[in-house]
Amino acid sequence: MGDLRTEAVHVQSSNSIITDAPLDNQGKGEYFSPTDMVAAALASCAMTIMGIAARDNGFSIEGAKARTTKIMASDPRRISEIRIEYDLSGLELTEDQKEIIEFSSKNCPVCLSLHPDLKRNITINY
């Protein structure tokens, strides 16, 4: 697309995602940055796996939300930490169900694909 902006098109659905370089790295910051997408992908993937595990075990996490914070480091510029706070308040879950959720939140494909040096700070509020 140009001007430090990119577009990725999903072949199967034709949906697209536009990214922009962030303001602190010569961009306009009008869309998610590629590093924002990494943080969002981690939260989204984990929530998907949590939902699958919940469904497979006879309960639901419908209405759950996540808030992500990405911490950047320099020299070299990279993501040093991703903080995710899941909000499952209002859901009445047993201790066994919470254990399933907590295991799932740390074992999604994106989480397992990220470099081990990337700090992941995950909080689940019930």
N, C-alpha and C positions, 0 to 999 in steps of 0.2 A: 504494500500500500504506500509505503514511503513515509518520510518525515518521522522516523523512529516508531512507526505504527505498523502492526502486522495483523493479518486476518487468517484464521485457521478455519477451514470448512470441513465439517463432518460429512463424509461421503454418503453414508447410509441415509441420513436425515436432511442433508443440505443446511442444517443449522450452522451458524458461524459464531466465532468468538473473536473479538478484536482486542488486541493488547496495545498498550502505549508505554513508552519509556516513562519512568516516574519523574516528577519535578526535580528531585535531587540527583538525577542522572541524565540531564539534558533533554528531558521529554516534556510533554504537555500534561501528563498525569490525568487525562480525561477518561481513561479506561483502566481496567486491571493491568498491572505490569506483569511480565512473565513470572517474576518471583512471587507476586500476589497469587497468581494462579497455582503455584506450587503449594502455598499454604492452604488455599481453598480446596485444592485437589486432595490434600491430606485429610482435611476435615470432612469433606464430602465422601471420600472413599471409606473412611472409618465409620461414618454414620450409616452408609449403605450396608457395610458388613454387620454393624450392630443391628440394623433392621432385619437383615436376613437371619441372623442368629436368633433374634427375638421371635420372628415368625416361625422358624424351625422348632422353637421350643414353646410355642403356643401362647405367646404374648405379643404386645405391640409397643412400639415407642413412638407412635404417631403423635405429632406435636412437638417432638424434641427439636431443639435449636442448637446451633453452635456459633461461637464467636472466635475468630482467629486474630492473632497478632503475630506479625512477622518481624523479627529483629535482624537487621543487616549488620554485617561486619565489613571492614575494608582491608585491603592489602593482603590477599585479593578480595575484591568486592564479592560477597556471597551471603547467603542466608545462614546465620549462625544459630538461630533459635526460632522455633514455631511454637507459639502458645495457643492451645485450644481449650476453650471452656464450653463444655456441653451442658445444656440446661434440660434436664429431664424432670424438673420440679412439676408437681401436679400428677405425675404418673405414680401409681401405687405398685411398686415393684418389691418382690421378696428379696431376701439376701442372696438366694441362688440366682435369681434373675439379674441382680446387680453384678454378681460375679461374671456371668455370661457377657454382660455389656462391657465391663471393664477389660476382660480378656480380648473381646472383639475390637475394642477401641485402639488397642496397641498392636494388632496383628492383621491389619488390612494390607492389600498388595502395595499401596503407595508407601505406607510406613515401612514395610519390609524392603522397599526398593531404594529408600533414601540412605545416604552415606551415614555410617554410625556416628560420625563426628557432629552431625546436625542434632542439636539438642531439641528434644520434644518434651514440652511441659504440658501434660494433659490433666485437666480437672473435670470431674463429672459432678454436677450438682443435682441432687435428688430432691 
